[in-house]
Structure formats: structure tokens, C-alpha cells
């Protein structure tokens, strides 16, 4: 029975044969073969709608104006089953070896016929059951994960907010409300905070991500950077009037290009608010007008970089504190000649360790007041590589007043380039001591010369100069390596004593 395509189309157009019939046969896979796989011609077969059905009627496109009914079909002279049409899909063909399923090959007709089923399939909530399986599997896996433990901190990015400021405010409010304050963990990368000042609160903990011991260098290694704009980032509670206790900040690099303060400056070092038991470590402050002006009790600042500051970076008062005692701390900037990198006022029973201060323009340390026990151990005050323009113009250390200050194993180099620039009357020396400072010890300290490095301190500058009214300044075991000047000067006799006869103590 030959397929007559023209007649089939005419019958379709006449409405005698449905247009959505499925087409079979006429393809390489629809052939009659012997057991060796060779084509066999003119083999009669039967078409079924089900492999168990005896026979079925199919639409065949033949030379007839009406549907032709038959239950057999023969392969042609090449052994190929000719094209035929059916209103059923799929069908089975049996050419003597049992029924074999045949799929239609006119895909557009097939998809059109299946479109309703496809739409229904896609609209179903879970047509294959895989969604329910996945949900059950995920639920089972999640059930095995321990609940979030605040002991590991709360991520800043877990809080809602369109900006970092919104998230930060929400995180601070959440942590403040907890009985046991979790650490707020900042993300790896840079965030910008412009909504300060945010208030410290008791138990506040702020941390960079794991192992983010960030200091100065912005582009080297993993970084947790907070870029501060517009305003100071923090202030003491109750609008800078109340104390704060038990705080901890670590692993964050704070930066600004806006010349703002890191925290609002304390207005009162006599009775103002106190930071108590606050620990700050592995932190950088870059570009701030000031970092911290505050009263401290049992506080510590360790392993920090402070750079590019433009005004007195730290003004601190109090007692029982530890600053930079672990080493690996560095400070420099562009503090003016009249300013200080660290200004201690009424500081008592406090240790300062081997921080390396390069006091460009300004003075490294000012000591004012204090009743004893302020001890510097291994502190370096060094302007190596600087010029007469940007080295410390005045003394590296200015002792304004107070008693019981101790300097052990400290290092001085390239300070006091132009003391007149400080505006402090009578200033001389790499250490300048005013009245009524008293009971001060320098033990094992070194004043380096210029034999190995470029020296910009003027010739004849004394290591220490003490004005009349200062008392009992003891210098023990001093060193002047590399051609350093072994000279101590006092405005009147009897202020300075030295146990090394190789050093000159003179009135000037």
C-alpha cells in the first residue's frame, strides 16, 4: 500500500482526514529485517494500538476520498515500512517477530497534541515528586546542623538593611539587648560607615573575620576595612557623658580620607567618662584627625598601626593600663610641630612598650601630671630617613610635669631638628623636661648618632635638657652608639645626675 502524499494533503484540506494525525514509518529505523540484520522486502505486518490488542483500525492515506480501514501494512521493495498516519500515539507494529513500538516523527503535531498535558504538567506543584524528595532531604540535613551559637559571633551581613550603616545600627542594637553580648563580626572586604557617632556600650565586641589581624596595609592579604566618612565613628555612652566597661575590638582596619576623628574627643580629663577594661588589638587607624581622647582604667591597646594622622592621635589619662607592650606596633603621620602623637595626662601605674614611633613634624610623647609608675620599656622614637623639614621639629619626649616616670632601654634618633617650631619656650634636647617634673629615671637608653645613617639633629643637641624647677632626673647606663652626642644639659646645677663619667652634665 503506497503512501500518496498529495492525496493525503487533499483529504486533510477537504476535512476527510484529521490534520493532527501522527506520522510513522519511512525512516531508517522502521525496516523489516531477517535475524542477520538484512532488509527483507514485502513483509506484511499488523498495526496495534496496544501490544496486547488483536488488531486496530488506522488512518491510511491512500487513493480514496474516504478513510481507508485496514489492519495490515507491507514493507516496500527495500524493506522500509512506508509512511502511514494514525490518530493514536504510540502504535506497535508486528512484522512477524512480535510487536515493536513505533514513535511518531512529526514533532510539531505531537507537541501540539501534548501541549495541554505539558501545560498541566508544568502547572503541577510536584509532577515528578522530586520536589518533595528534595525538601525532605534538605530538611533532614538541616536537622543535623547545630543551631547558630552566639559564642561564634553574629555576622554584620545577617542583619537587614540597604546600607552598611543600617546593618551596623541593627547589629549594635541587637548585641546591646542581649544578656551575654555576642561579637559583631564584620565582613571580609570594605564597608563604609557614615552614620556615626555610634555609642559604645558595656560588653561591646567588634571583630574582623577569622585571622583578619589587619593593620596599615590596605591591599596586602585578607582585609577587613571600615571606611569612615562624615562624622566620628564612635562616642562614649549618653552623648559622651557616661562610662563604658568591658569592650573588645580586634582585627579591623579603620580608614578615613575625610579628616574625621575615630571617636568623639573627651571634653573633660578630670571628671569625664571613663573607658574601663577595654581591649583593642590587631587594629589599624589610618588618616584620622585623632584616634582616641579618653580616660582609661585597666585598658590595653596592642599590635596596632597608626598612620597618616593629622592631629594629636591619642590623649589618654588614667591608670593601670598597658599600651603596645607586645611589640609589633608602629605610629607615624603628619601631626604638626605643635602637636603630639601620644599625650598622657595624669597617667599613673601604666606600661608603654616597644612601639616604633616615627614622629614626623610633631612630638612623639607628651607627659603631663601623673603620680608615678608610668614606665616606658623599649620604646623607639626614631625619624630615620627624614629630613630637616619632616623629622620631629621638637623633642621626641616632652615631660611637662608629673613624677615617677621611667624610661628603660628606649631609643632616640633624629629628633629636635627645630625646637623653636613647637612654640614651647626654652625647648632643647631630644628629651625636654619642664618644671615641676621630678623623680624621673632614664636607664639603659640610647641616643643614636649619624655614623651609620643620615643625621639631621643639629650638632650639640643634648640628649636631655631640664629646666630649672625640675628635680632629681637620674640617668643611668646611657649609650650613644654610632657617634651619638654624650651630652646632658640643665638650666641650673643639681637637676640631672648621671652614673657614667663619660657623659657630660652641664649647665646651659
C-alpha positions as CSV (number, residue, x, y, z in Angstrom):
1,X,0.0,0.0,0.0
2,X,1.8,3.1,-1.2
3,X,1.7,6.5,0.6
4,X,0.1,9.2,-1.6
5,X,1.3,12.5,0.0
6,X,-0.7,14.7,-2.4
7,X,-3.9,12.7,-1.8
8,X,-3.3,12.8,2.0
9,X,-3.0,16.6,1.9
10,X,-6.1,16.9,-0.2
11,X,-8.0,14.7,2.1
12,X,-6.8,16.8,5.1
13,X,-7.8,20.0,3.3
14,X,-11.2,18.5,2.5
15,X,-11.7,17.7,6.1
16,X,-11.9,14.0,5.4
17,X,-8.7,13.2,7.5
18,X,-7.8,15.0,10.7
19,X,-4.8,17.3,10.3
20,X,-3.3,16.3,13.7
21,X,-2.6,12.7,12.7
22,X,0.7,11.2,13.9
23,X,3.0,10.1,11.1
24,X,5.0,6.8,11.3
25,X,7.4,4.8,9.0
26,X,9.5,5.9,6.1
27,X,12.7,6.1,8.3
28,X,15.9,4.1,8.7
29,X,14.7,2.7,12.0
30,X,11.4,1.4,10.6
31,X,12.6,-1.5,8.4
32,X,11.9,-5.2,8.2
33,X,15.0,-7.4,8.7
34,X,16.0,-11.0,8.9
35,X,17.9,-12.4,12.0
36,X,21.2,-11.3,10.5
37,X,20.0,-7.7,10.2
38,X,19.5,-7.7,6.4
39,X,16.5,-5.8,5.0
40,X,13.6,-8.1,3.8
41,X,11.2,-6.7,1.2
42,X,7.4,-7.0,1.1
43,X,6.8,-8.3,4.6
44,X,3.3,-7.9,5.8
45,X,2.6,-6.6,9.3
46,X,-0.1,-5.6,11.6
47,X,-0.6,-2.3,13.4
48,X,-1.8,-2.2,17.0
49,X,-2.7,0.5,19.5
50,X,-1.6,-1.8,22.3
51,X,0.7,-4.8,22.1
52,X,-2.0,-6.9,23.6
53,X,-4.7,-5.9,21.2
54,X,-5.6,-8.3,18.4
55,X,-5.8,-5.6,15.7
56,X,-6.8,-1.9,15.3
57,X,-8.1,0.4,12.6
58,X,-5.7,3.1,11.5
59,X,-6.0,6.1,9.1
60,X,-4.1,5.4,6.0
61,X,-3.5,8.0,3.3
62,X,-4.5,6.0,0.2
63,X,-6.1,6.8,-3.1
64,X,-9.5,7.2,-1.6
65,X,-11.7,10.1,-0.8
66,X,-12.8,8.4,2.5
67,X,-10.8,6.9,5.3
68,X,-9.4,3.5,4.5
69,X,-9.6,0.9,7.2
70,X,-7.1,-1.9,7.3
71,X,-5.1,-3.9,9.8
72,X,-2.1,-4.8,7.7
73,X,0.8,-3.0,6.2
74,X,3.7,-4.2,4.0
75,X,7.3,-3.1,3.7
76,X,8.3,-2.0,0.3
77,X,10.9,-3.4,-2.1
78,X,13.7,-2.0,0.1
79,X,12.3,-3.4,3.3
80,X,11.2,0.0,4.6
81,X,7.9,0.3,6.2
82,X,6.1,3.1,4.3
83,X,4.8,6.3,5.8
84,X,1.4,5.9,7.4
85,X,-0.8,8.1,9.6
86,X,-2.7,7.3,12.8
87,X,-4.8,9.2,15.3
88,X,-3.1,7.2,18.0
89,X,0.3,7.6,19.6
90,X,2.3,5.5,20.0
91,X,1.5,2.3,18.0
92,X,3.0,-1.1,17.8
93,X,3.9,-2.9,14.6
94,X,4.3,-6.6,14.3
95,X,6.1,-7.9,11.1
96,X,6.5,-11.5,12.4
97,X,8.9,-11.0,15.4
98,X,6.4,-9.6,17.9
99,X,5.1,-6.1,18.5
100,X,7.7,-3.3,18.4
101,X,6.7,0.2,19.5
102,X,6.8,3.0,16.9
103,X,7.0,6.7,17.8
104,X,5.6,9.4,15.6
105,X,8.2,11.6,13.8
106,X,6.1,14.7,13.1
107,X,7.2,16.5,16.3
108,X,5.2,19.7,15.8
109,X,1.9,17.7,15.6
110,X,3.0,15.6,18.5
111,X,3.9,18.6,20.7
112,X,0.7,20.4,19.8
113,X,-1.3,17.3,20.8
114,X,0.7,17.1,24.0
115,X,0.6,20.9,24.8
116,X,-2.4,20.5,27.1
117,X,-0.6,17.7,29.0
118,X,2.6,19.7,29.1
119,X,0.9,22.8,30.5
120,X,-0.8,20.7,33.1
121,X,2.5,19.0,33.9
122,X,4.3,22.4,34.3
123,X,1.5,23.8,36.5
124,X,1.5,20.9,38.9
125,X,3.1,21.5,42.3
126,X,5.3,18.5,42.1
127,X,4.7,16.4,38.9
128,X,7.6,14.1,39.4
129,X,7.7,14.0,43.2
130,X,11.3,15.2,43.1
131,X,10.4,18.5,44.9
132,X,9.0,16.6,47.9
133,X,12.1,14.3,47.9
134,X,14.5,17.3,47.8
135,X,12.6,19.2,50.5
136,X,12.6,16.1,52.8
137,X,16.4,15.6,52.1
138,X,17.3,19.2,52.8
139,X,15.2,19.2,56.0
140,X,16.9,16.1,57.1
141,X,20.3,17.6,56.5
142,X,19.5,20.9,58.2
143,X,18.2,19.0,61.2
144,X,21.7,17.7,61.7
145,X,23.3,21.1,61.8
146,X,23.7,22.7,65.2
147,X,21.8,25.9,65.9
148,X,23.7,29.1,65.4
149,X,25.8,29.7,68.5
150,X,26.3,33.4,69.5
151,X,29.6,32.3,71.0
152,X,30.9,32.5,67.4
153,X,29.6,36.0,66.9
154,X,26.9,37.4,64.7
155,X,27.7,38.4,61.1
156,X,27.0,42.0,60.2
157,X,25.6,40.8,56.9
158,X,23.0,38.7,58.7
159,X,21.1,41.9,59.6
160,X,18.6,43.6,57.4
161,X,19.4,47.0,55.8
162,X,20.0,48.6,52.5
163,X,23.3,50.2,53.7
164,X,26.2,49.2,55.9
165,X,25.1,51.9,58.3
166,X,21.6,50.3,58.6
167,X,23.1,46.9,59.2
168,X,25.6,48.2,61.7
169,X,22.9,50.1,63.7
170,X,20.7,47.0,63.8
171,X,23.7,44.8,64.9
172,X,24.6,47.1,67.7
173,X,21.0,47.3,68.9
174,X,20.7,43.5,68.8
175,X,24.0,42.9,70.7
176,X,23.3,45.6,73.3
177,X,19.9,43.9,74.1
178,X,21.5,40.5,74.8
179,X,22.4,39.4,78.4
180,X,25.6,38.0,77.1
181,X,26.9,40.2,74.3
182,X,27.9,38.4,71.1
183,X,30.7,39.8,69.0
184,X,29.6,41.6,65.8
185,X,31.7,40.1,63.0
186,X,32.4,42.4,60.1
187,X,32.8,41.0,56.6
188,X,35.9,40.5,54.5
189,X,36.3,43.5,52.3
190,X,35.4,47.1,52.6
191,X,32.4,48.7,54.2
192,X,31.6,52.4,54.5
193,X,30.1,53.9,57.7
194,X,28.9,57.5,57.6
195,X,26.2,57.5,60.2
196,X,28.2,57.9,63.4
197,X,28.9,58.6,66.1
198,X,27.6,55.2,67.4
199,X,27.7,54.8,71.1
200,X,29.9,52.3,72.9
201,X,28.0,50.1,75.3
202,X,29.1,47.8,78.1
203,X,30.3,44.4,76.7
204,X,30.5,45.6,73.1
205,X,32.6,43.3,70.9
206,X,33.6,44.2,67.4
207,X,35.7,41.8,65.3
208,X,37.0,41.3,61.8
209,X,36.6,37.8,60.3
210,X,38.8,34.9,61.3
211,X,42.5,35.7,61.1
212,X,42.0,39.2,59.9
213,X,44.7,40.8,62.0
214,X,44.6,44.0,60.0
215,X,46.9,46.8,60.4
216,X,48.0,49.5,58.0
217,X,48.4,47.9,54.6
218,X,45.1,48.0,52.6
219,X,46.0,45.9,49.7
220,X,48.1,43.1,51.1
221,X,46.5,39.9,52.3
222,X,42.9,39.5,53.6
223,X,41.5,42.8,54.7
224,X,38.5,43.9,56.8
225,X,38.3,47.6,56.1
226,X,35.9,50.1,57.6
227,X,36.0,53.4,55.7
228,X,34.7,56.2,58.0
229,X,33.1,59.3,56.4
230,X,31.2,62.4,57.5
231,X,31.5,62.0,61.3
232,X,33.4,60.3,64.1
233,X,32.6,56.6,64.2
234,X,32.1,56.2,68.0
235,X,31.4,58.1,71.2
236,X,31.0,57.4,74.8
237,X,27.5,56.5,76.1
238,X,24.8,59.0,76.9
239,X,26.1,61.5,74.4
240,X,29.7,61.3,75.6
241,X,28.9,61.7,79.3
242,X,28.8,58.1,80.7
243,X,31.3,55.3,81.4
244,X,31.7,52.2,79.3
245,X,33.1,48.8,80.5
246,X,34.4,45.5,79.2
247,X,34.8,46.3,75.4
248,X,36.8,44.4,72.8
249,X,37.8,45.4,69.3
250,X,40.1,43.4,67.1
251,X,41.2,42.6,63.5
252,X,39.8,45.7,61.7
253,X,41.4,48.4,59.6
254,X,39.7,51.8,60.2
255,X,40.4,54.3,57.5
256,X,39.3,57.8,56.5
257,X,40.1,60.3,53.9
258,X,37.6,62.8,55.4
259,X,39.9,64.0,58.3
260,X,37.4,63.0,60.9
261,X,38.0,61.7,64.5
262,X,37.7,58.0,65.1
263,X,35.8,58.7,68.3
264,X,34.4,61.9,69.7
265,X,37.1,63.6,71.9
266,X,36.5,63.5,75.6
267,X,35.8,67.1,76.8
268,X,36.9,66.5,80.4
269,X,40.0,64.7,81.7
270,X,39.3,65.5,85.3
271,X,35.8,64.1,85.8
272,X,34.8,63.0,82.3
273,X,33.6,59.5,81.3
274,X,35.9,56.5,81.7
275,X,36.7,53.5,79.4
276,X,37.2,50.6,81.8
277,X,38.6,47.2,80.9
278,X,38.6,47.8,77.2
279,X,40.9,45.8,75.0
280,X,41.9,46.9,71.4
281,X,44.3,44.8,69.4
282,X,45.4,43.9,65.8
283,X,43.8,47.2,64.6
284,X,44.9,50.0,62.2
285,X,43.8,53.6,62.2
286,X,44.7,55.4,59.0
287,X,44.2,59.1,58.2
288,X,42.2,60.2,61.3
289,X,42.5,63.7,62.8
290,X,42.5,61.9,66.2
291,X,42.1,58.3,67.2
292,X,41.2,58.4,70.9
293,X,40.9,61.1,73.5
294,X,39.6,59.3,76.6
295,X,40.2,58.4,80.3
296,X,41.3,54.8,80.8
297,X,41.2,52.3,83.6
298,X,42.7,48.9,83.0
299,X,42.7,49.3,79.3
300,X,45.0,47.9,76.7
301,X,46.0,48.8,73.1
302,X,48.2,46.2,71.4
303,X,49.7,45.3,68.0
304,X,48.5,48.4,66.1
305,X,49.4,50.6,63.2
306,X,48.6,54.3,63.3
307,X,49.4,56.3,60.2
308,X,48.7,59.5,58.3
309,X,47.0,61.2,61.3
310,X,46.8,64.9,61.2
311,X,46.4,66.0,64.9
312,X,47.3,64.5,68.3
313,X,46.3,60.9,67.8
314,X,45.9,59.8,71.4
315,X,45.2,61.9,74.5
316,X,44.9,59.5,77.4
317,X,44.5,59.8,81.2
318,X,44.0,57.2,84.0
319,X,45.9,54.3,85.5
320,X,46.6,50.6,85.4
321,X,46.8,50.4,81.6
322,X,49.0,48.6,79.1
323,X,49.9,50.2,75.7
324,X,51.9,48.5,72.9
325,X,53.7,46.2,75.4
326,X,53.5,43.2,72.9
327,X,55.5,45.0,70.2
328,X,54.8,44.9,66.5
329,X,53.2,48.3,66.7
330,X,54.0,51.4,64.6
331,X,52.9,55.0,64.5
332,X,53.6,57.9,62.2
333,X,51.7,60.6,60.4
334,X,51.6,64.3,59.7
335,X,51.0,65.7,63.2
336,X,52.0,69.4,63.3
337,X,55.1,70.5,65.2
338,X,52.9,71.9,68.0
339,X,51.1,68.6,68.4
340,X,51.8,65.2,69.8
341,X,51.3,61.6,68.7
342,X,50.5,60.5,72.3
343,X,49.6,62.9,75.0
344,X,49.4,61.4,78.5
345,X,47.7,63.5,81.1
346,X,47.6,62.4,84.8
347,X,48.6,58.8,83.7
348,X,49.7,56.6,86.5
349,X,50.8,53.0,87.0
350,X,50.8,52.3,83.3
351,X,53.2,50.4,81.0
352,X,54.2,51.5,77.5
353,X,56.1,49.0,75.4
354,X,58.3,48.9,72.2
355,X,56.1,50.8,69.8
356,X,58.1,52.3,67.0
357,X,57.1,56.0,66.6
358,X,58.3,58.0,63.7
359,X,57.2,61.4,64.9
360,X,57.1,63.4,61.6
361,X,56.9,67.1,62.5
362,X,55.3,66.6,65.9
363,X,56.5,65.3,69.3
364,X,56.1,61.6,69.9
365,X,55.0,61.7,73.6
366,X,53.9,64.5,76.0
367,X,53.7,63.6,79.7
368,X,51.7,65.9,81.9
369,X,50.9,65.2,85.6
370,X,50.8,61.7,87.0
371,X,51.8,60.5,90.4
372,X,54.2,57.7,89.4
373,X,54.5,54.3,87.7
374,X,54.3,55.5,84.1
375,X,57.0,53.2,82.6
376,X,58.3,53.1,79.0
377,X,60.2,50.0,78.1
378,X,61.9,49.6,74.7
379,X,60.0,52.4,73.1
380,X,61.6,53.7,69.9
381,X,61.4,57.4,68.8
382,X,63.1,57.5,65.5
383,X,63.0,59.7,62.4
384,X,65.4,57.7,60.3
385,X,65.2,58.7,56.7
386,X,63.6,62.0,57.4
387,X,64.8,65.5,56.6
388,X,65.1,68.7,58.5
389,X,61.7,69.5,57.1
390,X,59.7,66.5,58.2
391,X,61.6,65.0,61.1
392,X,60.4,65.8,64.7
393,X,60.9,69.5,65.0
394,X,60.9,69.5,68.7
395,X,61.8,66.9,71.4
396,X,60.9,63.3,70.9
397,X,59.6,63.3,74.5
398,X,58.2,66.4,76.3
399,X,57.8,66.0,80.0
400,X,55.6,68.8,81.1
401,X,55.1,67.7,84.7
402,X,54.4,64.7,87.0
403,X,56.6,62.4,89.0
404,X,57.8,58.8,88.8
405,X,58.2,58.5,85.0
406,X,60.6,55.8,84.0
407,X,62.3,55.2,80.6
408,X,64.2,51.9,80.2
409,X,66.0,50.7,77.1
410,X,64.5,53.4,74.9
411,X,65.9,54.6,71.6
412,X,66.1,58.2,70.3
413,X,67.2,59.4,66.8
414,X,66.8,62.4,64.6
415,X,64.6,64.5,66.9
416,X,64.8,68.2,68.0
417,X,65.5,69.4,64.5
418,X,64.0,72.9,65.1
419,X,62.7,73.2,68.7
420,X,61.5,76.8,68.1
421,X,58.8,75.5,65.8
422,X,56.9,73.9,68.7
423,X,56.2,77.3,70.4
424,X,57.3,75.9,73.7
425,X,59.5,78.4,75.5
426,X,63.1,77.3,76.1
427,X,62.8,73.9,74.5
428,X,66.0,72.0,73.8
429,X,67.1,68.4,73.6
430,X,65.7,65.1,72.3
431,X,64.0,64.9,75.7
432,X,62.7,68.2,77.1
433,X,61.8,68.4,80.9
434,X,60.0,71.3,82.4
435,X,59.3,72.4,86.0
436,X,57.9,70.9,88.2
437,X,58.6,67.4,86.8
438,X,60.6,65.3,89.3
439,X,61.8,61.8,90.2
440,X,62.4,60.7,86.6
441,X,64.7,57.8,85.6
442,X,66.4,57.0,82.3
443,X,68.0,53.6,82.4
444,X,69.9,52.0,79.5
445,X,68.5,54.4,76.9
446,X,70.3,55.1,73.6
447,X,70.8,58.3,71.7
448,X,71.9,57.3,68.2
449,X,74.5,59.2,66.2
450,X,74.9,59.7,62.5
451,X,77.8,57.3,61.7
452,X,75.6,54.8,60.0
453,X,72.5,56.9,59.0
454,X,71.8,60.4,57.9
455,X,71.7,62.7,60.9
456,X,69.5,65.8,60.8
457,X,69.5,66.7,64.5
458,X,71.7,69.8,64.9
459,X,75.2,69.2,66.3
460,X,75.5,69.8,70.0
461,X,71.8,69.0,70.7
462,X,71.7,67.4,74.2
463,X,70.1,64.0,74.8
464,X,68.2,65.5,77.7
465,X,67.5,69.1,78.7
466,X,65.9,70.0,82.0
467,X,64.7,73.4,83.0
468,X,65.0,75.0,86.5
469,X,62.3,73.7,88.8
470,X,62.6,70.1,87.6
471,X,64.2,67.8,90.1
472,X,66.1,64.5,90.6
473,X,66.4,63.5,87.0
474,X,68.5,60.3,87.1
475,X,70.4,59.0,84.0
476,X,71.9,55.5,84.4
477,X,73.9,53.5,81.9
478,X,73.2,55.7,78.9
479,X,74.5,54.8,75.5
480,X,75.4,56.9,72.4
481,X,76.1,54.4,69.6
482,X,77.3,55.5,66.1
483,X,78.9,58.7,67.3
484,X,75.9,59.9,69.4
485,X,76.4,63.0,71.5
486,X,77.1,62.2,75.2
487,X,75.6,65.4,76.5
488,X,73.1,66.2,79.2
489,X,72.1,69.8,79.9
490,X,70.3,71.5,82.8
491,X,69.2,75.1,83.2
492,X,70.7,75.2,86.7
493,X,73.0,72.8,88.6
494,X,71.9,69.8,90.5
495,X,68.9,68.8,88.4
496,X,70.4,65.9,86.5
497,X,72.8,63.2,87.7
498,X,74.5,60.5,85.6
499,X,76.4,57.4,86.7
500,X,78.5,57.3,83.5
501,X,81.5,59.7,83.8
502,X,81.9,59.5,80.0
503,X,78.9,61.7,79.7
504,X,78.9,65.5,80.2
505,X,76.4,67.1,82.5
506,X,76.5,70.8,82.0
507,X,74.5,74.0,82.8
508,X,73.2,75.7,79.8
